[in-house]
Amino acid sequence: MEHSMLLLLSRSHRMVYDISVAAVTASILSNSRLFRSRSARRLLALRRGHSLPLPGLWIMYAVDSVCPSLFPNAPHVAIPYKARGKYRRKSGALSCSTSIMRNGCLRDYGFRNISKRFLSSKCKCQRAESTSGDANNTWFTEPVSKADHILGELNGQKVVNFENGSVIMPNDVSVNQSSDKTRGNSFEDEAWRLLQESVVYYCGTPVGTIAAKDPSDSGSSVLNYDQVFIRDFIPSGMAFLLMGEYEIVRNFILHTLQLQSWEKTMDCHSPGQGLMPASFKVRTVPLDGDDSATEEVLDPDFGEAAIGRVAPVDSGLWWIILLRAYGKCSGDLSVQERIDVQTGIKMILKLCLADGFDMFPTLLVTDGSCMIDRRMGIHGHPLEIQALFYSALVCAREMLAPEDGSADLIRALNNRLIALSFHIREYYWVDKRKLNEIYRYKTEEYSYDAVNKFNIYPDQISPWLVEWIPEKGGYFIGNLQPAHMDFRFFSLGNLWSIVSSLATTHQSLAILDLIEAKWSDLVADMPFKICYPALEGQEWQIITGSDPKNTPWSYHNGGSWPTLLWQLTVACIKMNRPEIAAAAIEVAEKRIAADRWPEYYDAKRARFIGKQARLYQTWSIAGFLVAKLLLKNPDAARNIWNDEDAEIVNALNIIVDSNPRKRGRKVFKKTYII
Ligand code: GLC
């Protein structure tokens, strides 16, 4: 009896559903008003998602489609609707305590608030969910005074000069300190003021910072620099955390989390569910059904609108890193413990740890999937992504709540961490000794015991590298693929390998040695070269596709990016060599404010403001500020870096003891489960 009732119910459910879908389909064909209606689009979204709500709702949707005014306060299924009807939340991603965007506004969707959801169908802008219960908008005024207080206390750092690649400590440090103090403070004040001016609000709440706020830039030349970029916000977020301003970071984390599970499509194809957007914009649009009112919507770009349609692989990794830093700096672990946040972490991890065809533990990505978001020959396994991947895995492991359902994921994560660190430390590392080894490689070794595993032809060692590799120091190469080593020095990947402890202590120190030795190439007149050397001539033509923005020694192709100062500073403090960062900051201070905080500099020695560089670029401002704040309070950098993990070190020792060069096959037969 019960069974037949259920059957009947499910049949009627199905019938109403089919009728509704048929009506919608018919309306598409006739391009009627019905299709343009909100409910019809929701129905289609549901059809695609195979999620069937109650029959009653279907009836209501069908009627609502024809006559929306009949149900002004109708309950809405948990599918976000966006003004252009392009995104929906995947039904499977819904969980209790998550917040749902509907009509662009954040709605608390926790089960305990379910009645609220049904009571109100009108969009009300809300905070991401206040932990403190303080939902007023006093955020903006308070940090000014707090920050002024902190900035007022800042004094100069140890000043050093680099000449011809060597460090010279000035004898009279006090003289330099006092001048640094006067000058430095005004720069920091300005940086802090500009950072505050770059804050973007959503429904009155600070949610991020705009990429650039150049008053001279207008119209079409703004491109997407008026958006909040996930990667660009990281130094802003770190600056706010260091200043004790936690709310904007918390809001950013929770709002971007909402965007994670929206459906994103490019020409009918949807990338993985855990993908985080590259950027988002707060748009003001007319309110549905009410021409006289407007509402704000968060409009994410997952790469579908980006130049070159590049996937922002780094966004989710940075998001995890910032989340951990938020917990460490604020002491508020309630954000990372939330179920929706835990789900968000797992979705990113699942996407990154999914099985593929790969032979390597490194993450396989397309060109332009990170800070360098144009074609620069970094497809495959670029170092920057690997360092961020490693860092995100370590941070996630720290934050994931132990529960039965995550055991497999945590096991996969641990195995990947070990394999990844072994792979990078062993195969990406070059110094003079290793280069000489590669120079003498035998090729075409078919065997499990091959020394030259990736069949690298020694001719790949370019003449520049033979001259460039210093006696003391080394670095991780940019990319490794079969028969291909990209020997370019990529700064962010190397710096973040130090910060995340992907590099050994010895390697970390050697990278800093190399930076000192190659000061005039990597810092020169403005820190810090994004990669060295530039691609020139035919190489530039073939690899960049003759990209006029990436001409030699410009932009991503050997340009200098002041934002990298903050990563340099964390790395230097971690390795107890802050004087290197102090010297780089000293160089930047000479002109960065006068130059109006450019996005990047051009030419071999970074003498020119970049050809198409935005001015008042927020992450240049924030990167500088974070560097200054950390030098003043080096202990705070602990909240950003990852200490070397003893378990990983043990596992790696076992691998090294097994002598992988001679017994490679046996080594990889082992599985390390921690
Ligand atoms: C450029 C940079 C990218 C940055 C964006 C916004 O596209 O390559 O890394 O996120 O500008 O500043």
Residues whose N, C-alpha, C, O or C-beta is under 5 A from the ligand:
A	BS01	GLC	A211 F229 R231 D232 C370 M371 I372 D373
